[in-house]
């Protein structure tokens, strides 16, 4: 059984959004077309409470994209984005949400960010996605979405470490590329056995 994991294709990550990923909207039609080829489709949704600890606005004198230390390790400080119930947190209008078997929301704990679809950024608090996939007998995952160098990257590496067969369709992802993050993400994915297609 194979699942398509669609990572964070939300308005705030698309052009004009609070945390815009260049060309983030360009991949949407291709992702929607791909959904029919899979046994299951899972969407992830960044879902932050207002005032989330990863927002630069809550750190006096700090600017977006600076890195700070959190109890769980280094954390990029982001512009306020994907706030629960906001327009920016909604999925892109062109994404076929009705095709999704499951929507996993992440980043809702105000004290810890969550890039991966499988674990929060402490790398030990699970989202529940692994259990869902295992009980459905799904062992092969194809990942697409935003952003390739953050949430797609961490999701793919975690999935591979959990023993799933993971492919990332780079043509259906876009990246932020913050200080070399894209090259680093590609290296990390390859070193952990993720297939970059």
Secondary structure, 3 states (H helix, E strand, C coil): CEEEEEECCEHHHCCCCCCCCCCCCCCHHHHHHHHHHCCEEEEEEECECCCCCCEHHHCCCCCCCCEEEECCEEEECECCCCECCCHHHCECCCCCHHHCCEEEEECCCCCCCCCCCCECCCCCCECCHHHHHHHCCCCEEEEEEECHHHHHHHHHHHHHHCCCEEEEEEEEEECCCCCCHHHHHHHHHHHCCCEEC
